[in-house]
Amino acid sequence: MTNGVDERTRLLPNGDGAADGGIAPKSTLHEIFLNHSYTPGMGSENILVRVPAHMFNITKITLFSSYVNILLVFVPLGIIAGVAGWNPTTVFVLNFFAIVPLAAVLSFATEEISLKLGQTMGGLLNATFGNAVELIVSIVALRNGEIRIVQSSMLGSILSNILLVLGCCFLAGGIQNTRTGMVAGIEQNFNSTVASTMSSLMAVASASLIIPATLFAVLKNSAEDTEKNILVLSRGTSIILLILYVLYLVFQLRTHSMLFDAENQLAGDEEADEPSMGPIPATFVLVAVTVLVAVCAEYLVDSIDALVETAHISKTFVGLVLLPIVGNAAEHVTAIVVALKDKMDLALGVAIGSSMQIALLVTPFLVILGWIINQPMTLHFEIFETVVFFLSVLVVTYVVQDGKSNYLEGAMLLGLYLIIAVAFLVYPDDAVDVTLTVRSAMALVRD
């Protein structure tokens, strides 16, 4: 033996770089495939060894970030099905399950970058990428002229967050805290001021849909250029909503940031999270996953027409119920987990905050984008959809105004969501003359 080196000395160091200390070393296979923080070769001076090792390590960190990532096997299957032109229902199902883990990875990469940028920039980044899946799917549908899919997807994302996600948070958190047997655990508390501010902005968003719907009902029999007026109103309203959203970001992140201290709840008995990878690798993952989401969304949207014909369900139901499940999968899990830990301000920030992003940022942005690419995307939703949205916001406002929640309130929100889902399951796409409306709007855009 020379300088402590003999035939039993490891050829590759441990992941943490520390000496074995008499503990039996882990196998090289474990280091390569199961060690989340180190891959042999990361410290090599040879760039041809070091770079692939770092990339493989980033891949490991990403894959092990969530149990739902086991569904990533559907990503290549969904792309192959779309390229090969398989049965449209098969293409839809495969890409449906492919986007679910991609949404989780997208959320993970965004959180990794946010941990480095701090609360202000991190909050802005989460606001931008939190609903990236819904945005990408909607842009693809908008480009294909699927206005109904875009509108129902936006409405479905909002209802999914404020009813399904929030209802699950109240139900799961309420049951968990009631089982503790403590009097204080019967109800969960959250910041009523923040909840009221969010619900007030949601009320403004619902008004932005009610006004075009009622104006259309008034003008359709009295004005020849009704569609043009609705387009002008929708585009002007969208600009105002975008300005309101910017003001809300300033309110949340700058002037009244002390009210939005949901993150500080974790600082009590838990240590601050440390990023698993640097901002550059996380950005690389973010870009790569966004491209994959766009590809899968393309095949998903292209298969909707055939799916509607073969499965005998409406496009409205696909956009309102099925697509939001894809885009909000990661948010559902996150909100429920923090609710079980009695972090209700965080849960509300995920549920209602995400709905606000859809209502005040994503939907107005899609209207403006439709204006740019000559697609007649408007804020004129059908009367039935508008009433459903208004009633949902009204119920949520009543539920959160006291700053307390319990499992019964969660059950009520879930019950309302299920009622709405059943209603849209039987709601036909031809309930109104949507085709005529869209065609006339397209003609106006071309002129």
C-alpha positions as a Markdown table, in Angstrom:
| # | Residue | x | y | z |
|---|---|---|---|---|
| 1 | Met | 0.0 | 0.0 | 0.0 |
| 2 | Thr | 1.4 | 3.4 | -0.9 |
| 3 | Asn | 0.0 | 6.8 | 0.5 |
| 4 | Gly | -3.1 | 5.0 | 1.6 |
| 5 | Val | -3.9 | 3.6 | -1.8 |
| 6 | Asp | -4.3 | -0.1 | -2.4 |
| 7 | Glu | -6.3 | -2.5 | -4.6 |
| 8 | Arg | -9.5 | -1.7 | -2.6 |
| 9 | Thr | -9.4 | 2.0 | -3.2 |
| 10 | Arg | -12.3 | 3.4 | -5.3 |
| 11 | Leu | -11.5 | 4.5 | -8.8 |
| 12 | Leu | -14.2 | 7.1 | -8.7 |
| 13 | Pro | -14.9 | 9.4 | -5.7 |
| 14 | Asn | -18.2 | 9.5 | -3.7 |
| 15 | Gly | -20.9 | 12.0 | -4.8 |
| 16 | Asp | -20.1 | 14.3 | -1.9 |
| 17 | Gly | -16.3 | 14.1 | -2.4 |
| 18 | Ala | -15.8 | 12.9 | 1.2 |
| 19 | Ala | -13.7 | 10.0 | 2.2 |
| 20 | Asp | -15.4 | 6.7 | 2.8 |
| 21 | Gly | -14.6 | 6.8 | 6.5 |
| 22 | Gly | -14.8 | 3.0 | 6.8 |
| 23 | Ile | -18.3 | 2.8 | 5.3 |
| 24 | Ala | -18.7 | 0.4 | 2.4 |
| 25 | Pro | -18.7 | 2.4 | -0.9 |
| 26 | Lys | -21.7 | 2.5 | -3.1 |
| 27 | Ser | -21.4 | 0.9 | -6.5 |
| 28 | Thr | -20.5 | 2.8 | -9.6 |
| 29 | Leu | -24.0 | 1.9 | -11.1 |
| 30 | His | -25.6 | 3.6 | -8.1 |
| 31 | Glu | -23.5 | 6.7 | -8.6 |
| 32 | Ile | -24.3 | 6.8 | -12.3 |
| 33 | Phe | -28.1 | 6.2 | -12.2 |
| 34 | Leu | -29.4 | 6.9 | -8.7 |
| 35 | Asn | -27.2 | 9.6 | -7.2 |
| 36 | His | -29.2 | 12.8 | -7.6 |
| 37 | Ser | -26.3 | 15.2 | -6.8 |
| 38 | Tyr | -23.3 | 13.7 | -8.5 |
| 39 | Thr | -22.4 | 11.7 | -11.7 |
| 40 | Pro | -18.9 | 10.2 | -12.2 |
| 41 | Gly | -17.0 | 12.4 | -14.6 |
| 42 | Met | -18.4 | 15.8 | -13.5 |
| 43 | Gly | -15.0 | 16.8 | -12.0 |
| 44 | Ser | -13.0 | 15.6 | -15.0 |
| 45 | Glu | -10.7 | 18.0 | -16.7 |
| 46 | Asn | -11.6 | 16.5 | -20.1 |
| 47 | Ile | -14.5 | 18.6 | -21.5 |
| 48 | Leu | -15.7 | 15.6 | -23.6 |
| 49 | Val | -16.3 | 13.8 | -20.3 |
| 50 | Arg | -17.3 | 16.7 | -18.0 |
| 51 | Val | -20.1 | 18.1 | -20.2 |
| 52 | Pro | -22.0 | 14.8 | -20.9 |
| 53 | Ala | -21.7 | 14.0 | -17.2 |
| 54 | His | -23.2 | 17.3 | -16.2 |
| 55 | Met | -26.0 | 16.9 | -18.8 |
| 56 | Phe | -26.7 | 13.4 | -17.5 |
| 57 | Asn | -26.8 | 14.7 | -13.9 |
| 58 | Ile | -29.3 | 17.4 | -14.9 |
| 59 | Thr | -31.4 | 14.7 | -16.6 |
| 60 | Lys | -31.4 | 12.6 | -13.4 |
| 61 | Ile | -32.4 | 15.6 | -11.2 |
| 62 | Thr | -35.3 | 16.4 | -13.6 |
| 63 | Leu | -36.5 | 12.8 | -13.8 |
| 64 | Phe | -36.4 | 12.3 | -10.1 |
| 65 | Ser | -38.2 | 15.6 | -9.3 |
| 66 | Ser | -41.7 | 14.0 | -9.2 |
| 67 | Tyr | -43.3 | 10.6 | -9.2 |
| 68 | Val | -45.6 | 11.7 | -12.0 |
| 69 | Asn | -42.5 | 11.8 | -14.3 |
| 70 | Ile | -43.0 | 8.1 | -14.8 |
| 71 | Leu | -45.6 | 9.2 | -17.4 |
| 72 | Leu | -42.8 | 10.7 | -19.5 |
| 73 | Val | -42.8 | 7.4 | -21.4 |
| 74 | Phe | -45.9 | 8.8 | -23.2 |
| 75 | Val | -44.0 | 11.7 | -24.7 |
| 76 | Pro | -42.1 | 9.7 | -27.4 |
| 77 | Leu | -45.2 | 7.5 | -27.9 |
| 78 | Gly | -47.4 | 10.5 | -28.4 |
| 79 | Ile | -45.0 | 12.1 | -30.9 |
| 80 | Ile | -44.6 | 8.8 | -32.8 |
| 81 | Ala | -48.4 | 8.4 | -32.9 |
| 82 | Gly | -48.9 | 11.9 | -34.3 |
| 83 | Val | -46.1 | 11.5 | -36.9 |
| 84 | Ala | -47.3 | 8.1 | -38.0 |
| 85 | Gly | -51.0 | 9.2 | -38.2 |
| 86 | Trp | -52.4 | 6.7 | -35.7 |
| 87 | Asn | -56.1 | 6.6 | -34.7 |
| 88 | Pro | -57.0 | 10.2 | -33.6 |
| 89 | Thr | -58.4 | 8.9 | -30.3 |
| 90 | Thr | -55.1 | 7.1 | -29.6 |
| 91 | Val | -53.1 | 10.2 | -30.6 |
| 92 | Phe | -55.3 | 12.4 | -28.2 |
| 93 | Val | -54.9 | 10.0 | -25.3 |
| 94 | Leu | -51.2 | 9.5 | -25.6 |
| 95 | Asn | -50.4 | 13.2 | -25.9 |
| 96 | Phe | -52.9 | 13.9 | -23.1 |
| 97 | Phe | -50.9 | 11.8 | -20.8 |
| 98 | Ala | -47.6 | 13.1 | -22.2 |
| 99 | Ile | -48.4 | 16.7 | -21.3 |
| 100 | Val | -49.2 | 15.9 | -17.7 |
| 101 | Pro | -45.5 | 15.1 | -16.7 |
| 102 | Leu | -44.2 | 17.8 | -19.0 |
| 103 | Ala | -46.3 | 20.3 | -17.0 |
| 104 | Ala | -44.8 | 18.9 | -13.8 |
| 105 | Val | -41.2 | 19.3 | -15.1 |
| 106 | Leu | -42.1 | 22.8 | -16.4 |
| 107 | Ser | -43.2 | 23.7 | -12.9 |
| 108 | Phe | -40.1 | 22.2 | -11.3 |
| 109 | Ala | -37.7 | 24.1 | -13.7 |
| 110 | Thr | -39.5 | 27.3 | -13.0 |
| 111 | Glu | -39.3 | 26.8 | -9.2 |
| 112 | Glu | -35.5 | 26.1 | -9.5 |
| 113 | Ile | -34.9 | 29.4 | -11.3 |
| 114 | Ser | -37.1 | 31.3 | -8.9 |
| 115 | Leu | -35.1 | 30.1 | -5.9 |
| 116 | Lys | -32.0 | 31.9 | -7.4 |
| 117 | Leu | -33.8 | 35.0 | -8.5 |
| 118 | Gly | -35.5 | 35.9 | -5.2 |
| 119 | Gln | -39.1 | 36.5 | -4.4 |
| 120 | Thr | -39.8 | 39.5 | -6.7 |
| 121 | Met | -38.3 | 38.2 | -9.9 |
| 122 | Gly | -39.3 | 34.6 | -8.9 |
| 123 | Gly | -42.9 | 35.7 | -8.5 |
| 124 | Leu | -42.8 | 37.4 | -11.9 |
| 125 | Leu | -41.3 | 34.2 | -13.5 |
| 126 | Asn | -44.0 | 32.0 | -11.9 |
| 127 | Ala | -46.6 | 34.4 | -13.2 |
| 128 | Thr | -45.2 | 34.0 | -16.7 |
| 129 | Phe | -44.6 | 30.3 | -16.8 |
| 130 | Gly | -47.2 | 29.0 | -14.3 |
| 131 | Asn | -49.8 | 28.6 | -17.0 |
| 132 | Ala | -47.4 | 27.9 | -19.9 |
| 133 | Val | -49.1 | 24.6 | -20.8 |
| 134 | Glu | -52.5 | 26.2 | -21.2 |
| 135 | Leu | -50.9 | 29.1 | -23.1 |
| 136 | Ile | -49.1 | 26.8 | -25.6 |
| 137 | Val | -52.2 | 24.6 | -26.2 |
| 138 | Ser | -54.3 | 27.7 | -26.7 |
| 139 | Ile | -51.9 | 29.3 | -29.1 |
| 140 | Val | -51.8 | 26.2 | -31.2 |
| 141 | Ala | -55.6 | 26.0 | -31.2 |
| 142 | Leu | -55.9 | 29.7 | -32.0 |
| 143 | Arg | -53.5 | 29.4 | -34.9 |
| 144 | Asn | -55.8 | 26.6 | -36.3 |
| 145 | Gly | -58.9 | 28.7 | -35.9 |
| 146 | Glu | -60.3 | 26.6 | -33.0 |
| 147 | Ile | -61.9 | 29.6 | -31.2 |
| 148 | Arg | -64.3 | 27.5 | -29.2 |
| 149 | Ile | -61.4 | 25.3 | -28.0 |
| 150 | Val | -59.5 | 28.4 | -26.9 |
| 151 | Gln | -62.4 | 30.0 | -25.1 |
| 152 | Ser | -63.5 | 26.8 | -23.3 |
| 153 | Ser | -59.9 | 26.0 | -22.3 |
| 154 | Met | -59.5 | 29.4 | -20.7 |
| 155 | Leu | -62.8 | 29.1 | -18.9 |
| 156 | Gly | -62.1 | 25.5 | -17.9 |
| 157 | Ser | -58.7 | 26.5 | -16.5 |
| 158 | Ile | -60.3 | 29.2 | -14.3 |
| 159 | Leu | -63.1 | 26.9 | -13.1 |
| 160 | Ser | -60.6 | 24.1 | -12.5 |
| 161 | Asn | -58.5 | 26.2 | -10.2 |
| 162 | Ile | -61.1 | 28.1 | -8.2 |
| 163 | Leu | -63.5 | 25.1 | -7.8 |
| 164 | Leu | -61.6 | 21.8 | -8.3 |
| 165 | Val | -58.2 | 22.8 | -6.9 |
| 166 | Leu | -59.4 | 25.1 | -4.2 |
| 167 | Gly | -62.2 | 22.6 | -3.3 |
| 168 | Cys | -59.6 | 19.8 | -2.9 |
| 169 | Cys | -57.4 | 22.0 | -0.8 |
| 170 | Phe | -60.3 | 22.9 | 1.6 |
| 171 | Leu | -61.5 | 19.2 | 1.7 |
| 172 | Ala | -58.1 | 17.6 | 2.2 |
| 173 | Gly | -56.8 | 20.2 | 4.6 |
| 174 | Gly | -60.0 | 20.3 | 6.6 |
| 175 | Ile | -60.1 | 16.5 | 7.0 |
| 176 | Gln | -56.4 | 16.4 | 7.9 |
| 177 | Asn | -56.8 | 19.1 | 10.5 |
| 178 | Thr | -60.0 | 17.8 | 12.0 |
| 179 | Arg | -58.4 | 14.4 | 12.6 |
| 180 | Thr | -55.8 | 16.0 | 14.8 |
| 181 | Gly | -58.5 | 16.4 | 17.5 |
| 182 | Met | -57.5 | 20.0 | 18.2 |
| 183 | Val | -60.1 | 22.8 | 18.5 |
| 184 | Ala | -57.9 | 25.0 | 16.4 |
| 185 | Gly | -57.7 | 22.3 | 13.7 |
| 186 | Ile | -61.4 | 22.4 | 13.0 |
| 187 | Glu | -61.0 | 25.3 | 10.7 |
| 188 | Gln | -58.0 | 26.5 | 8.7 |
| 189 | Asn | -57.1 | 30.2 | 8.5 |
| 190 | Phe | -55.7 | 32.3 | 5.7 |
| 191 | Asn | -55.2 | 36.0 | 4.9 |
| 192 | Ser | -58.7 | 37.4 | 4.2 |
| 193 | Thr | -57.4 | 40.6 | 2.8 |
| 194 | Val | -55.4 | 38.9 | 0.1 |
| 195 | Ala | -58.3 | 36.5 | -0.6 |
| 196 | Ser | -60.7 | 39.4 | -1.0 |
| 197 | Thr | -58.3 | 41.3 | -3.3 |
| 198 | Met | -58.0 | 38.2 | -5.5 |
| 199 | Ser | -61.7 | 37.5 | -5.5 |
| 200 | Ser | -62.4 | 41.2 | -6.4 |
| 201 | Leu | -60.1 | 41.0 | -9.4 |
| 202 | Met | -61.9 | 37.7 | -10.4 |
| 203 | Ala | -65.2 | 39.6 | -10.2 |
| 204 | Val | -63.7 | 42.3 | -12.6 |
| 205 | Ala | -62.7 | 39.5 | -14.9 |
| 206 | Ser | -66.2 | 38.0 | -14.9 |
| 207 | Ala | -67.6 | 41.4 | -15.7 |
| 208 | Ser | -65.3 | 41.6 | -18.7 |
| 209 | Leu | -67.1 | 38.5 | -20.1 |
| 210 | Ile | -70.6 | 39.6 | -19.1 |
| 211 | Ile | -70.4 | 42.9 | -20.9 |
| 212 | Pro | -69.5 | 41.5 | -24.4 |
| 213 | Ala | -72.2 | 38.8 | -24.0 |
| 214 | Thr | -74.9 | 41.2 | -23.1 |
| 215 | Leu | -73.8 | 43.7 | -25.7 |
| 216 | Phe | -74.0 | 41.0 | -28.4 |
| 217 | Ala | -77.5 | 40.1 | -27.2 |
| 218 | Val | -78.6 | 43.7 | -27.5 |
| 219 | Leu | -76.9 | 44.5 | -30.9 |
| 220 | Lys | -77.4 | 41.3 | -32.9 |
| 221 | Asn | -80.8 | 42.3 | -34.1 |
| 222 | Ser | -80.2 | 46.0 | -34.4 |
| 223 | Ala | -76.8 | 46.5 | -35.9 |
| 224 | Glu | -75.2 | 45.2 | -39.1 |
| 225 | Asp | -71.6 | 45.4 | -37.7 |
| 226 | Thr | -72.2 | 43.6 | -34.4 |
| 227 | Glu | -69.2 | 41.3 | -34.8 |
| 228 | Lys | -67.0 | 44.2 | -35.6 |
| 229 | Asn | -68.2 | 46.0 | -32.4 |
| 230 | Ile | -67.6 | 43.0 | -30.3 |
| 231 | Leu | -64.1 | 42.7 | -31.7 |
| 232 | Val | -63.3 | 46.3 | -30.9 |
| 233 | Leu | -64.8 | 45.9 | -27.4 |
| 234 | Ser | -62.9 | 42.7 | -26.7 |
| 235 | Arg | -59.5 | 44.2 | -27.8 |
| 236 | Gly | -60.0 | 47.3 | -25.8 |
| 237 | Thr | -61.1 | 45.4 | -22.8 |
| 238 | Ser | -58.1 | 43.1 | -23.1 |
| 239 | Ile | -55.6 | 46.0 | -23.1 |
| 240 | Ile | -57.3 | 47.3 | -19.9 |
| 241 | Leu | -57.1 | 43.9 | -18.2 |
| 242 | Leu | -53.4 | 43.5 | -19.1 |
| 243 | Ile | -52.8 | 46.9 | -17.5 |
| 244 | Leu | -54.7 | 45.8 | -14.4 |
| 245 | Tyr | -52.6 | 42.7 | -14.2 |
| 246 | Val | -49.4 | 44.7 | -14.3 |
| 247 | Leu | -50.8 | 46.9 | -11.5 |
| 248 | Tyr | -51.6 | 43.8 | -9.5 |
| 249 | Leu | -48.0 | 42.6 | -9.9 |
| 250 | Val | -46.7 | 45.9 | -8.6 |
| 251 | Phe | -49.2 | 45.7 | -5.8 |
| 252 | Gln | -48.2 | 42.1 | -4.9 |
| 253 | Leu | -44.4 | 42.3 | -5.4 |
| 254 | Arg | -43.6 | 45.9 | -4.5 |
| 255 | Thr | -46.0 | 48.2 | -2.7 |
| 256 | His | -48.0 | 45.7 | -0.6 |
| 257 | Ser | -45.6 | 42.7 | -0.6 |
| 258 | Met | -46.0 | 42.4 | 3.2 |
| 259 | Leu | -49.6 | 41.2 | 2.7 |
| 260 | Phe | -48.5 | 38.4 | 0.3 |
| 261 | Asp | -46.1 | 36.6 | 2.7 |
| 262 | Ala | -47.3 | 33.1 | 1.9 |
| 263 | Glu | -43.7 | 32.1 | 1.4 |
| 264 | Asn | -42.8 | 33.2 | 4.9 |
| 265 | Gln | -45.0 | 30.5 | 6.3 |
| 266 | Leu | -42.3 | 28.0 | 5.4 |
| 267 | Ala | -39.7 | 29.8 | 7.3 |
| 268 | Gly | -40.9 | 28.8 | 10.8 |
| 269 | Asp | -39.9 | 25.2 | 11.3 |
| 270 | Glu | -38.6 | 24.4 | 7.9 |
| 271 | Glu | -35.4 | 25.4 | 6.2 |
| 272 | Ala | -35.4 | 27.3 | 3.0 |
| 273 | Asp | -35.3 | 25.2 | -0.1 |
| 274 | Glu | -32.0 | 25.0 | -1.9 |
| 275 | Pro | -32.0 | 24.7 | -5.7 |
| 276 | Ser | -31.1 | 21.3 | -7.1 |
| 277 | Met | -29.4 | 22.8 | -10.2 |
| 278 | Gly | -28.2 | 26.2 | -11.3 |
| 279 | Pro | -30.3 | 28.7 | -13.2 |
| 280 | Ile | -28.6 | 28.0 | -16.6 |
| 281 | Pro | -29.3 | 24.2 | -16.5 |
| 282 | Ala | -32.9 | 25.0 | -15.3 |
| 283 | Thr | -33.3 | 27.4 | -18.2 |
| 284 | Phe | -32.1 | 24.7 | -20.6 |
| 285 | Val | -34.7 | 22.3 | -19.1 |
| 286 | Leu | -37.4 | 25.0 | -19.3 |
| 287 | Val | -36.7 | 25.6 | -23.0 |
| 288 | Ala | -36.5 | 21.9 | -23.9 |
| 289 | Val | -39.7 | 21.0 | -22.1 |
| 290 | Thr | -41.5 | 24.0 | -23.7 |
| 291 | Val | -40.6 | 22.7 | -27.1 |
| 292 | Leu | -41.9 | 19.2 | -26.2 |
| 293 | Val | -45.1 | 20.7 | -24.9 |
| 294 | Ala | -45.6 | 22.6 | -28.1 |
| 295 | Val | -45.1 | 19.4 | -30.2 |
| 296 | Cys | -47.4 | 17.3 | -28.1 |
| 297 | Ala | -50.0 | 20.2 | -28.0 |
| 298 | Glu | -49.9 | 20.3 | -31.8 |
| 299 | Tyr | -50.9 | 16.7 | -32.2 |
| 300 | Leu | -53.4 | 16.9 | -29.3 |
| 301 | Val | -55.3 | 19.8 | -30.9 |
| 302 | Asp | -55.2 | 18.3 | -34.4 |
| 303 | Ser | -56.9 | 15.1 | -33.0 |
| 304 | Ile | -59.7 | 16.9 | -31.2 |
| 305 | Asp | -62.1 | 17.1 | -34.2 |
| 306 | Ala | -61.9 | 13.4 | -34.9 |
| 307 | Leu | -62.2 | 12.7 | -31.2 |
| 308 | Val | -65.4 | 14.7 | -31.0 |
| 309 | Glu | -66.9 | 12.8 | -33.9 |
| 310 | Thr | -65.9 | 9.3 | -32.6 |
| 311 | Ala | -66.4 | 9.8 | -28.9 |
| 312 | His | -69.6 | 11.9 | -29.3 |
| 313 | Ile | -68.6 | 14.5 | -26.9 |
| 314 | Ser | -68.6 | 18.3 | -27.5 |
| 315 | Lys | -65.6 | 20.5 | -28.1 |
| 316 | Thr | -66.7 | 22.6 | -25.2 |
| 317 | Phe | -66.4 | 19.6 | -22.8 |
| 318 | Val | -62.9 | 18.8 | -24.2 |
| 319 | Gly | -61.7 | 22.3 | -23.7 |
| 320 | Leu | -63.5 | 23.0 | -20.4 |
| 321 | Val | -62.8 | 19.7 | -18.5 |
| 322 | Leu | -60.2 | 17.5 | -20.2 |
| 323 | Leu | -57.5 | 20.1 | -21.3 |
| 324 | Pro | -57.4 | 21.9 | -17.9 |
| 325 | Ile | -56.7 | 18.6 | -16.2 |
| 326 | Val | -53.5 | 18.4 | -18.3 |
| 327 | Gly | -52.3 | 21.9 | -17.7 |
| 328 | Asn | -53.2 | 22.1 | -14.0 |
| 329 | Ala | -51.9 | 18.7 | -12.9 |
| 330 | Ala | -48.8 | 20.0 | -11.2 |
| 331 | Glu | -50.7 | 22.9 | -9.6 |
| 332 | His | -53.3 | 20.4 | -8.2 |
| 333 | Val | -50.7 | 18.4 | -6.4 |
| 334 | Thr | -48.8 | 21.4 | -5.1 |
| 335 | Ala | -51.9 | 23.1 | -3.7 |
| 336 | Ile | -53.1 | 19.9 | -2.0 |
| 337 | Val | -49.7 | 19.2 | -0.4 |
| 338 | Val | -49.4 | 22.7 | 1.1 |
| 339 | Ala | -53.0 | 22.6 | 2.3 |
| 340 | Leu | -52.3 | 19.3 | 4.2 |
| 341 | Lys | -49.4 | 21.2 | 5.9 |
| 342 | Asp | -51.9 | 23.9 | 6.9 |
| 343 | Lys | -50.2 | 26.5 | 4.6 |
| 344 | Met | -53.5 | 27.8 | 3.3 |
| 345 | Asp | -52.2 | 31.2 | 2.0 |
| 346 | Leu | -49.9 | 29.2 | -0.3 |
| 347 | Ala | -52.8 | 27.0 | -1.4 |
| 348 | Leu | -54.9 | 30.1 | -2.2 |
| 349 | Gly | -51.9 | 31.7 | -4.0 |
| 350 | Val | -51.7 | 28.6 | -6.2 |
| 351 | Ala | -55.4 | 28.1 | -6.9 |
| 352 | Ile | -56.9 | 31.6 | -7.1 |
| 353 | Gly | -53.6 | 33.2 | -8.2 |
| 354 | Ser | -53.4 | 30.9 | -11.2 |
| 355 | Ser | -57.0 | 31.7 | -12.1 |
| 356 | Met | -56.2 | 35.4 | -12.0 |
| 357 | Gln | -53.3 | 34.8 | -14.4 |
| 358 | Ile | -55.6 | 33.1 | -16.8 |
| 359 | Ala | -58.3 | 35.7 | -16.6 |
| 360 | Leu | -56.2 | 38.9 | -16.5 |
| 361 | Leu | -53.1 | 37.8 | -18.5 |
| 362 | Val | -53.5 | 34.8 | -20.7 |
| 363 | Thr | -57.0 | 35.3 | -22.1 |
| 364 | Pro | -56.4 | 39.0 | -22.9 |
| 365 | Phe | -53.0 | 38.1 | -24.4 |
| 366 | Leu | -54.7 | 35.6 | -26.7 |
| 367 | Val | -57.2 | 38.2 | -27.8 |
| 368 | Ile | -54.4 | 40.5 | -28.8 |
| 369 | Leu | -52.5 | 37.7 | -30.4 |
| 370 | Gly | -55.6 | 36.8 | -32.4 |
| 371 | Trp | -55.7 | 40.4 | -33.5 |
| 372 | Ile | -52.1 | 40.2 | -34.7 |
| 373 | Ile | -52.6 | 36.9 | -36.6 |
| 374 | Asn | -56.0 | 37.7 | -38.0 |
| 375 | Gln | -58.0 | 35.3 | -35.8 |
| 376 | Pro | -61.3 | 36.6 | -34.4 |
| 377 | Met | -60.6 | 35.7 | -30.8 |
| 378 | Thr | -63.0 | 37.8 | -28.6 |
| 379 | Leu | -64.2 | 37.9 | -25.0 |
| 380 | His | -67.7 | 37.1 | -26.2 |
| 381 | Phe | -68.3 | 33.8 | -24.5 |
| 382 | Glu | -71.8 | 32.1 | -24.8 |
| 383 | Ile | -74.4 | 33.2 | -22.3 |
| 384 | Phe | -74.4 | 29.9 | -20.5 |
| 385 | Glu | -70.6 | 29.9 | -20.1 |
| 386 | Thr | -70.6 | 33.5 | -18.8 |
| 387 | Val | -73.3 | 32.8 | -16.2 |
| 388 | Val | -71.4 | 29.7 | -15.0 |
| 389 | Phe | -68.3 | 31.7 | -14.6 |
| 390 | Phe | -70.1 | 34.5 | -12.8 |
| 391 | Leu | -71.8 | 32.1 | -10.4 |
| 392 | Ser | -68.6 | 30.3 | -9.7 |
| 393 | Val | -66.7 | 33.5 | -8.8 |
| 394 | Leu | -69.7 | 34.5 | -6.6 |
| 395 | Val | -69.6 | 31.3 | -4.7 |
| 396 | Val | -65.9 | 31.4 | -4.2 |
| 397 | Thr | -66.1 | 35.0 | -3.0 |
| 398 | Tyr | -68.6 | 34.1 | -0.3 |
| 399 | Val | -66.5 | 31.1 | 0.8 |
| 400 | Val | -63.2 | 32.9 | 1.2 |
| 401 | Gln | -64.4 | 36.3 | 2.6 |
| 402 | Asp | -64.2 | 35.2 | 6.2 |
| 403 | Gly | -60.6 | 34.0 | 6.0 |
| 404 | Lys | -61.5 | 30.5 | 7.2 |
| 405 | Ser | -62.1 | 27.2 | 5.5 |
| 406 | Asn | -63.2 | 23.7 | 6.4 |
| 407 | Tyr | -63.9 | 20.4 | 4.6 |
| 408 | Leu | -67.6 | 21.2 | 4.1 |
| 409 | Glu | -66.8 | 24.3 | 2.1 |
| 410 | Gly | -64.3 | 22.2 | 0.1 |
| 411 | Ala | -67.1 | 19.6 | -0.6 |
| 412 | Met | -69.4 | 22.4 | -1.8 |
| 413 | Leu | -66.8 | 23.8 | -4.3 |
| 414 | Leu | -66.2 | 20.2 | -5.6 |
| 415 | Gly | -69.9 | 19.6 | -5.9 |
| 416 | Leu | -70.4 | 22.8 | -7.9 |
| 417 | Tyr | -67.5 | 21.8 | -10.2 |
| 418 | Leu | -69.0 | 18.4 | -10.8 |
| 419 | Ile | -72.4 | 19.9 | -11.6 |
| 420 | Ile | -70.8 | 22.2 | -14.1 |
| 421 | Ala | -68.9 | 19.3 | -15.7 |
| 422 | Val | -72.0 | 17.3 | -16.1 |
| 423 | Ala | -73.8 | 20.3 | -17.6 |
| 424 | Phe | -71.1 | 20.8 | -20.2 |
| 425 | Leu | -71.0 | 17.1 | -20.9 |
| 426 | Val | -74.6 | 17.4 | -22.3 |
| 427 | Tyr | -74.1 | 20.9 | -23.7 |
| 428 | Pro | -74.0 | 20.7 | -27.5 |
| 429 | Asp | -71.6 | 22.7 | -29.6 |
| 430 | Asp | -74.4 | 23.7 | -31.9 |
| 431 | Ala | -76.5 | 25.2 | -29.1 |
| 432 | Val | -76.0 | 28.5 | -30.8 |
| 433 | Asp | -74.9 | 29.4 | -34.3 |
| 434 | Val | -71.2 | 29.6 | -33.5 |
| 435 | Thr | -70.1 | 28.7 | -37.0 |
| 436 | Leu | -71.9 | 31.6 | -38.5 |
| 437 | Thr | -70.6 | 34.0 | -35.9 |
| 438 | Val | -67.0 | 32.9 | -36.4 |
| 439 | Arg | -67.3 | 33.0 | -40.2 |
| 440 | Ser | -68.7 | 36.6 | -40.2 |
| 441 | Ala | -65.9 | 37.7 | -37.8 |
| 442 | Met | -63.3 | 36.1 | -40.1 |
| 443 | Ala | -64.7 | 38.0 | -43.0 |
| 444 | Leu | -64.4 | 41.3 | -41.0 |
| 445 | Val | -60.9 | 40.5 | -40.1 |
| 446 | Arg | -59.9 | 39.8 | -43.7 |
| 447 | Asp | -61.6 | 43.1 | -44.9 |
